[in-house]
Amino acid sequence: MDMPYIAYPSGFTMAVVSIAKEKDAFSLVEEALNLIGVQERLKPGLKVFIKPNLVRTPPLLPYKDEEGAYEISVLEADDIHPDVVEGTLIYLRKFGIHDITIGEAAGGCETTIPYKAYGFYAMAEKYGAKLVDLNYAEAEKVPVPNKFLLDYVWVPKVILESDLIINEAILKVHGATVVTLCIKNWGLGILPGKYYGWNKTGHRRKGLDAGLPIHQLGSKETILGQEVSVSQAIVDVSAAKGWQISLIDGLTSTYHKGFSVKDRRRIIIERTNMIIASDDMVAADAVASACMSLDPKKILHIKWAEERGLGTADLSRIEVKGAKIEDVRVRGYPLYSQREVIMM
């Protein structure tokens, strides 16, 4: 069954986003989800899928020397904190939910490496969850409505067969899309390498189908310093098959120190100790961007996802519960070419 992203009364258009602040990770997850009413949707027998954000190999011996460690992360905050995923498992188990699958299709390394390094195998066993590597998952073609680039998307069957999908990203300013939040975590991270190749373009190893037309294979066109093709591709994937609950790990936030040549080479990891959640796919990313002093209406994939009808990026149409944006805001510098995205 495919639950609706958001169930507003007729004529009511206000999205809801929660910001939980200043507690331990497990309590933050619970508060953030309760504030958006997730507890009212949970019942025993639901089949739940959790998509964490695990992109590269952590810089921990012996994992960085394993075969398949294509890219080595140098930051703690590059991947989701395991406590956030564990907090979600604890929360779901309180409602008698036992059919839970955790799945990722890492693009910067073999998925098994961060699974091992961060203790996901032990976590899954502890809570009776299934752990799958989506890079090797069986998938079905799902057509893309009103496409930018993609006629269809290979979506893993385990996702299509789930009743409730929780997309868990990290609060991060990063690369050609300004931010890595839920839309990007989903748009690149559910795609099986089996079909798209590894890093989703077939740059390292080719898949059974064509790689995404991004990065090495895509157009070099940019708008406001953002790569148009990757922004379009991740919106296409999200439009083909979305999720119900966005949860953004803001235990840390990651961004460039500033715009000087020296500062652009320095990455700041700030301890922000918060969790952001929503059942509006776009609103969560919009609020998270604003929490890093970035204008979501100028972030291409967030803007285009709203225009595609996937949710709202208009902060005036978003009710924020819990902490206020202005109380948690940090100064999240993106790349210099993206400077116009910063809220003045």
C-alpha positions, 0 to 999 in steps of 0.5 A: 500500500502506498500511503499519501505523503500528506493528508490535509483537509480540503483547501488546507495547504500548510505543510508541517515540519518539526525541529527537535533540539537539545536532547540525546539522539534517541529522544530527538528522533522520538520528539521530531516524529511525534511532533508531525504525528507519525505515531498516529499512522503506526500499527503492528503489521506495517512493512517499513523501509528506512533509507539511511545516508551512507555515501563513502568509506569511513576513515577507519582501519581496516575498512579504508583498505578493503576492496570496494573502498572507492572514496574515503570520507574525511568527515564524521558528518559525511554519513548519517550518525548510527544513533539516528537510525537506531533511534528510529528502530526503537521508535517503530518497535514501541508500536509493535512494528517488526517488519523493518528493512534498512537499505542503501545503495552507496555510490562512493564505496561498496555499501557493506563497508559503511554497514560494517564500520558503523555497526549496522549488521549488529544493529539490525540483528539486535532489533530484528531488522533486515539489512539490504544492499540496494546496489544488488537489489532486484528492481522494477521499471517505474515511469517518470511523470513529466520527466526532465531527463529520465523516462523511467527509474529502476526502483528496488522491489523492497521499496515498492512493497513497503507500506511506510518509507522513512528517508533519513539524510544528514544536514550537509552543504555539499557539492553541485546541488548546494545541499545533500538532504532528503531529495538528493539522498533518495534521488541517488541513493536508492538506485541499484548499481546493478542497473546504473553502474557504480557511482550511478554513472557507470564511471567505475563499473557499468550496470545493466542499463545506462548510467544517469546523465549526470557528472561525467555523462551529463551536461555541463550547464549550471544555474547559480553554480548548481549542476542542472543535470544532477538536480533534474535527475534526482527530482525525476527519481523522487517523482517516480517513487517518493517516500512518506517521512523525511528525517534529517540528522542534524546532530551535526551540520557541515558546510564551508567556512567561508568564501575566501580561497583559504576558507573554501578549502576548510569544512566546518562540522558544527555540533547542532544537536537537532533532528528535522522531520516532515511528511512533506517531501520538499518542506523538510529540505526547505526548512533544513536549508533555511536552518543553514541560512540557504534560500530553498527557492534558489536550490534547483532540485528543491525548487523543481521538486515543488514545481513538480507537485512533490511538496512545498518549499515556500517557508510561509506555507510551512508550520514549524513545530518545536524549535524555531528556524531562527533559534537553530540557524547556522551560517552554512557557506556553500561553494563560491559559485553558489553564493547567491543562494545564501539568505542575506 
